Amino acid sequence: MFTRHIGIDLGTVNVLVHERGRGIVLNEPSVVAISVNDNRIMAVGAEALEMMGRSPDTIEVSRPLRDGVIADYVVTEAMLRYFIGKVCGRMSFFKPQVMISVPVGVTSVESRAVREAAEQAGARSAYLIPEPMAAAIGAGLPVGTPTGNMVLNMGGGTTEAAVIAVNGIVVAGSVRVGGDKFNDAITSYIKRKYNLLIGDRTAEEVKIQIGSALKPDVAADELTMEVRGRDQVTGLPKTIVMHTGEVVEALTDPIQAVINVTREVLEQTPPELVSDIIDRGVIMTGGNAQLRDLDVLLTEEIGVPFYVADDPMACVALGAGKALENYALIRRTLPALNV
């Protein structure tokens, strides 16, 4: 009765934590700042993100996860320890049970690394759940029924499409294109067109403020934004004005990769489930699902209705928490991850 149930969305860009009875209790960037001189962790989460691109050589600011999987085990463990401690309290006598989301197709080595990192960080027991499954549960889809449910989870490191029925994934596909690749595409476009060098955080602001998947029908509807950076030719500060249409152009390739993986999954889906998906549509989750008009573009390209979940960023953490509460029900569908 004293055991705390915690669901963790261990994302490339953000870590979200859901606790039973309290909802989403933590949402912080998955960023760690380390002192180069003594290898000591100086800051984690939002505090570390403030240092990104602004720190001296004595401080290394990095993301310990790449494309949804652990790139630096030691730093990931320290980050998890910090977040679990922040949620449960440093002096908690009762270790929590933890359910962590992992990408579809994660290897046994990668899944073991995630589970061990969570246990070393203070979890009594750690279980893993595929991100699309967690996203579908968090979005409120009836995953326990024989009806076909399709989810497109668009995170910071990967985009995953999956068809779910009877508490299991029937067909799934993933591509290592997410929010980071969208930001890279904007950075490359600005560098190529304007000879202007900008950082990741500026690219993220451009995507959020004026980004879109479709060009506005009327020129008056175009959003504009001042973008500041360093001129590649002169080396001096420079300001340009960008329009929505330019961001649409910049994001063509990564958006096409998302369309392709969605098509591939639908092509492999059994006909009975496809008919369900045509009726019910596809639910979009993850931070990148919030890009303007992306649901409209996907509906046009795929021919199936696409809808953005009510709180797309929180779906995976929410679903991981709910899955842990009903673990006895869904454990038989997750054998490969939790052995």
N, C-alpha and C positions, 0 to 999 in steps of 0.2 A: 504493500500500500504506500510505502514511502518512496518507491522508485520513480524517478523522473524520466519521462519519455521525451526524447528530443529528436527532431528531424532536421537534418542539415543539408542544405543545397550548397555543395562544395563547388562553387563555380570558378571559372577562370578569372572573372572580373570581380564578382561579388560573392560573399558568403552570407546566406540567410539562415536563420535558426528559428525553428518552430518548437514551442514547448506545449505539451498537453495541458489544456485548461487556461493557457495564457495567450495562445496565438503566436504571431511572429514577434519574437522578442529581440532579435538582432538582425541588422542589415548593414554590413560594412564591406568595404573593398577588400579583396584578397591580395593585399599588398603588405610587404614586410620591409622595414628599414634595418639594416645591419651595419654595425661599426666594423670597418675593414681591419682596424688595428688589433682588436681583441675578439673579433667574431661574436660580439654581444648584440642581442636584439634590442634595438633602441625604440622602435615603435611598430605597431601593428594596426591595420585597418585604415580608418579615415585619417588618423594622424600621420601614418606613413605615406598615404596618397598625397598629402599636402607637400611632402618633400620630393615627390617624383619629378624629375627634370629640373630640380632647383637645389639639389644637395651638393656639397663639396665632395672631393675624391675620397675623403675618409669615411663617407657613408654610402653604402650601396643599397639602392631601393629596387626591389624586384618582386615579380609575381612568381610564387613557388609552383603554380600550376600552369601547364601549357595544354591548350586544346582539351581542357576538361580532365586531364590526368596529371598525376604528380610528376613534376620535373625535378624538384629538390625535396627529398624525403624529410631531412632534418628540419628544414625551415617550415614545411607543411605541418609537421608534428607540433612545432613550437606555436604556430599560428592557431591550430586547433585547440591546443592547451589553453591559449589566451582566451579564445572565444568561448570554450566550454566553461572555463573559470569565470568569465564575465557573466554568463547566463546562470550558472549554478552557485556561484560564490566560491571563493578560494578555499574556505574551510568546511565545505560540504562533506558530511559523513557518509552520505548515500551516493554512490557513483551512479550516473545516469545510464539508461539504455539508449543507444543511439542508432538511428537509421540514416545512412548517408547515400546521396544520389551519385551515380557514376554514369558515364556515357554508355550508349549501346555499343556492344562489340569490344568492351574493355577486356584486356587479356587477364589471365589468372594471376600473373605477376603484378600487374597494375592494381587489380582488385585487392590482392593480399596486402599491398603497400598501403592502400587507403584504410583498410580495416585495422592493420597493425598500428598505423599512425593515430587512429582514433582511440584505440585501446591504450597506447602509450600516453596519450594526452589526457587520460582519466576516465574513459568510458568503461562501465562494467562489462558490457557486451556491445559489439558493433555489427550491424547488418547492412547490406548494400541493396539498393534498388535501382533499376535502370531509370534514367532521367525522364524518358517519355511516359513511363508507367506512373512515376510520381506526379508528373505534370498533369496527366489525365485524371488521376484521383483528386489532385488539388483543384482542378478546374470543375470538379463535380460531375464528371462523366460517369455513366453507369457501367463501370469496367467489369463488374461481376456477372453481367448478363451475356447471353450469346449474340447480342447485337453488336455490329461492327462500330467501333469508335476510332476516329483518326485524330491524332494530335501532331502538330508541327511545333517542336520546341526549339526556339532560336535563342541560344545563349551567347556568351561572350567569346567562347572558343569553338563551339560546334553547333551545327544545326541538325536536328534529328527528326525524322518523320517515322511514325509508327502507327500500325493498326492494332487495336487491342480488343480482345473479347474473352470472356470467361476468366478474368483475372490474369491473363497472360498476353504477351506480345506475339501476334501472329506473323506479321511482317514488319521489318524495320530497316531503315537505311540512315546513314549519317554522312555528313561532309564536314571537313574541318574549316568551315566558313562561318564566322559569327560576328559579333560586334567589333572585335579587334580587326578582322579583315575588312569590314566596312570602313573603319577608321583609317586603315592603311591605304585603302583605295582613294579616300578623300585627300589624304596627305600626298600621295603620288600624283593625283590630278593637279593639285595646286602647285606642286613643285614643277610639273611638266608644263603647265600653261602659263604660270606667273613667275617662275623662277623664285618661288618663295618657300622657305623652309619653316614648317610649323611642327609643334609637338603633338603627342597623342591626345592630350587633354583638349587642345584647341580643335582638333579634328572631331572629337566627341561632341563638343559644343556646337560645331557646325551641323553635325548629323541631327542633333536634338532640336536645334532652333529652326533650321531651314531645310532639313533633309526631307526627302519624299521619294516614293517609288515611281510616281507618275508626274509628268510635267503638267502644271496648271493649264486648264483650257483657256483661261483669259490671262493676258499679261499682267493685268492689275492684281491678280491673285498671287503673283510671285512674291515670295518673302526674300528679304535681303539681310545681309549681315556683314559687318566690318570684320575682317580677319587680319590679325597682326602677326608678323613673323620676321624672319631675317632674309634679306635679299641675297640670293645665291651668287649674284654677280658682284655686287658692291660690298657685301658683308654687313650692310647697315640695316637698321630697322625699317620696315616698310608696311604699309596698310593697304589692303585691297577691299573691294566690295564684291561679295559673292551672291549669286542668285540661286533660287531653288532648282531651276533648270540645269545649272552646272552640277549640282550635287546629284541630281537624277542621272546625268551622264556619267559621273564618276562611279556611281554604284551599279552600273549596268552588269558588269561581270560577276560580282558576288551575288547579286540578286538572281542572275541566271543559274548559278550553281544551286541556289535554294529551290528554284523551279525544277531543275533537273532531278534532284534527289526526291522531291515530292512525286514527280511523274514516275520515277523508277519504282517507288514503293507501291503506288497505285497499280502499276502494270503487273506486279507480282501478287496482288491481293486476290483471294478467291472471289468469284463473281457474286456470291450471296452477300459477302461483306461489302463489296463495292456498291451494291444497291442500297445498303444501309447508309453508307457514307454520302451517297448522292442525296438521300433524304435528309440526313442529319447535318451534313457539312463537316468541315474540318476546324477544330479549335486551335488557335495559335497562342502559344505561351512563350515566356522568356522576355527579357528586356528588349531584344531586337524586334520583337513582334509589334512594338509600339511605333515603328517607322511609319510616317504618314502614307496612307493609301496603299500600303503593302498588301492588305487583305483584298482590296479592290483589284489590284494587278494580278494576284494569284487566282482570284475567282475568274478573271477574264482568260488567263493563260491555261488553267487546268480544267475549267468547266464545272467545277464543284464549288459550292459556297464556302467561303472562309470567314471565320469570326475570331475576333481577338477576345481572349478571356477577360473577366472583370478586373482581375489584378494579376496581369501576366507574369510579373517579376516574382511574385510570391508563390505561384502555383506549385513549383517543385518542392520547396521547403514545406509547404502546407500538406502536400501529398505524401511526403516522406514521413511526416509526423502522424498522419492518419493511417498510413500503411503499418507503422510500428504498433499502433493500437489494435490493428486487425491482422497482426503478423501470422497468427495460426491459420487464418483463412487463405492468405496469399503465399505462404512460404513454399508450397509445393510447386509454384510457378517460377520461383527464383532459385532453382537448385545450383546452377553453375556459379553463382556469385557468392553464395553463403555456405561453402563447404569447408 
